[in-house]
Each structure stands twice: as structure tokens, then as C-alpha cells.
Amino acid sequence: MSVPSALTGLEGKRLVIIGAGSHTGRQLAEVTSAAGAESILAGPDPQKVERTAECLAGTPEVVPLDITDEDPIAGLSQRAGAFDHLVSTASIPTTGPLAELELEAVQRAFAAR
């Protein structure tokens, strides 16, 4: 895998990636692993996060995480220990025409980040 030049300084760094089970989070995990970073992968579906981990070099740690619950977030912080970077691609999606979205649904989507 080709590593963008902006990521060449990640060798030996520890990253926590929330939302690593799919889409952007999975791609980020793959690219940063190729750049030599050590990853702690978190997401609500342990099976999806495990599939991401299987694609990476080394032995990334997999942590189940529900971003809507404070206790698991605190547990992730304790479990991760010292790390260099934290990235969250997780959100609670809401769909529909903007003018028709309920304010609470939009606030919930942004609060989850």
C-alpha cells in the first residue's frame, strides 16, 4: 500500500481510531498501519473492527466502544494508556432533506463526535 507523504512521520506512533470498523475509519487504519503506526481500534461492532485488525500489520488492539455511553469511553481512555493521536470517524447518522430534519437528531449526530 502506498503511504501518502503526509503520513510518513507516523512510524512508531500510537493511534486510537474510533470508528475503525468500516469506511473512513478502516481506510485510515490501513494507511496508518502501512506507515508504521501502532493502532488501537475501537467501534461498536467488534466483528467489523476485528476484520479491520486482520488487514493490518502487527497486532492492533480491538476495543468495543459505544460512543453514546460515557463508561466505555472512560474505559477506552484507561485501556489505551499513552497515545500520540486520536481520530474519531464515528457519528450517529441522520438522513433526510435538511429542512425536514428534527433538531434533536442533528444535535445527537454532532454530539456523538
N, C-alpha and C positions, 0 to 999 in steps of 0.2 A: 504494500500500500504506500502510495506517495504521501509524504508528510509536508503540509504547507510550511513555508519558511517561517511564518509567524509562530509555529508551534515547536520549533527546534530547541527552545530553552526548557522544555518540559522533562527532559531526561532526569530520572531520579526524584521527580516531584510527586507528591501525594495529592490526588484529586478526589473529591467527593462529587459524584454526579447523581443528582436526584432526577428521576425520570429516565433512567438508563435502560428501561425495558423495551423501548420502541422509538422509532422515528429519529428525531434530532438527538435525543439522549444516547441512543445506541450508536449512531454515527460518530458522535463526539467521543464516546468511549473507545471506539475502534481507532480513530485518528490519534487520540492522545496516547493510547497504548502503543501504537506504532512509533510514536515519538519518544517512547521510553518512560512514560509516566506510570505510576502505580495507582490503580483505581479502587475506590470504594464505591460500589454501585448500589443505588437504592431505588426502590419503586414499589408500587402497591401490589404487583403481581410477581411473586418470587420466581415463577416458572419463566416468565419473559426475561426477567433480569438474569436468571441463570443462563438462558440462551445467549444473551449478550456476553456474559462472562466466558462462555465456551469459545467465543470468537477471538478472545484477546490473548495476548502474550502474558506470561506469568500466571499468578493466581489471585485475581481480583477478589475482594471480599464482597459478598452479596448481603444486603440488609433489606428486609421487607420494611416498607415505610408508607404509612397513610399520612399524607401531608395535611389532612384536616384534623388530626389528633395531636395535641401537644406532647403527650407522653412519648410516643415513638420518635418524635423529632428530638426531644431531650436525650433519649436513648441513643440515637444516631450520633449525636454530638459526643457523648461519653465513649461510645464504642469506637468512633473514628480516631480519637486521640488527635495528635497534631497533624495538620494537613496544610498544604500550600494554597489550594484553590478549591472553591465551592461553586458548582454550577447547578442551577435548577432549571430544567425544561418542563417541569411539571405544572399542570394547571387543571382546573375543573372546567371543562369546555361548556360553552353555552352556544346555541345556534339559533339562527333566525334573522330576519331583517332587523337591522339596528333599531329602527324606530319602534319595533314591536317587542323588544327585549325588556323583561322585567328588571328594574334597577337592582333588586336583590340578587338576581342571577349573575349580573355583570359584576357586582361587588364581590360575590363569592368567588368568581373566576379570578379576579385580581388579588383578592386576599389570600388565596391559596399559594401564591407565588411568594 
